[in-house]
């Protein structure tokens, strides 16, 4: 696939809190790239350290702005050792 304009929103699983939507340009079928975005956004939002043991506490809701007819989907964070 190719790069699209995506709107992503993080959700902290423990509390259900969501951050403000953020627009990124990414391939919605490239899971490793989406996971890097999830990690970057979660690290900034939660002020986390360099490890990724906390990453499993987050998930990212992804919506295509280029193809609004495509359903929103969720990318779940996976912590180290999972």
N, C-alpha and C positions, 0 to 999 in steps of 0.2 A: 504494500500500500504506500501511500505518500503522506507527507506532513499535512496536517490540518490545523485549523484554529480550534482549540478545545477549551472548554471552561471546566475547571476542576475545583473541587471543594473538599477539604479534609474533614474527617469526623473522628473525634477522639472516642473510641469505643466505650471506655469506662463511664463517661458522663453523657455521651450523645451530643456534646457540643460540636458545632461546625464553625469553621472559619469563614471568612468572606470569600466569595468565588474569585479565582485567579485565572487569567487567560494565559495559555501556553501554546506553543506550536510544537506538535509532536505527531508521530504516527500512532494512531489509536490501536494498532495491532502489534506494536512493538512493546511487549510487556517489560523487558529490562529497562527500556527508556522511561516508561511510565513509573516504574519502581524508583528510578533515580529522581524523578520529579517528586514523587511522594516523599522520599527520604529528605530531599532538600527542603521542601515546604514544611514537613513535620519538624525537622531540626530547628528551623527558624521560628516556627510557631511555639514550640515547646521548650526552646532554649536548651536543647539536649547536647550531651557530650559527643565525642567523636565515635563512640561505639554505636552499634545499631541494635543493642539488646532491647531497646524500648520501641522499636519500629512496629512490632506486632500490636501495639496499642492503637494504631491508626489505620484508617482506610480512606481511600480517595474516590469520590464520586466523579465520573468523567462524562461530559456531554459534548458532542460535536456541534460546533457553531456553523460549520460548513455543510453539514448534513443533518438538519434538525429532525428529520424523520427517523433517524437511527436512535434506538433506545439508549438511555443513560445506562452506564454500567459501573461497577465498583471494582477497584483494585485494592486488595488487602495487603497490608504490610506484614512482612514476615521477619521475625527477630532472629538474631544469630542463634544457631543451634536448633532451629525449628525444621 
